[in-house]
Amino acid sequence: MPDTELISRWFALFPQLAKLEAAHRNELLAAIRFNRLNEADVAYRQGQTCHDYVMCIEGRTRVFKTSESGREILLYQVGPGETCVLTTSCLMAASGFPAESTAETDVLHAALPASVFHRLMGASPPFRQFVFDNYGDLLSSLITLVDEVAFTSLDLRLARRLLAEANDQDKVLKTHQQLAHDLGSVREVVSRILSDWERMGWVHASRGSIEVLNPAALAKYGAEPM
């Protein structure tokens, strides 16, 4: 059985699993593995078979699509206490991973083998409810992304992205190119918007990061139009 400290951290982030019936909880504990990824490691490549149901304990991965021309767009991120909707979809449909996933930071996750995942989905209603609850929440976020890409201008999406990514020091530790990838745009367009905002005193761009100087102005700018 894995380290008890790791099990405690895992159950603290996914408390529904600690409440499974004893037999199913023991089966879960006997099968679970704790894996680490280093920053920039590939979690999944497009078309790859999903062998595990993955639950994030520490760090963050990014799931994205790449066009034939090499442009990227961020679909979603998976952080502590979250699962990956596309991995779940792959396991349930027995299909290949339809995007790419890499580690944005060092990552620790709990991995449940597909065979045990399928067995518990059939045998344990609480486990099945846990999976569907997480799947539904993340599916809603994907639908929100589709709405934003289809109906929201790039500058509004950039304002929201900066606020979402800012750390405790109000800094976004990404380059213009990385932000452009996240938003499915190109660096030149993102840089032009940031330059305008820098002249207005909303942000300050430096090498490898953007400092948010006026979050209230960005929040107002990024708000849904009435």
Disulfide bonds with the S-S distance in Angstrom:
none
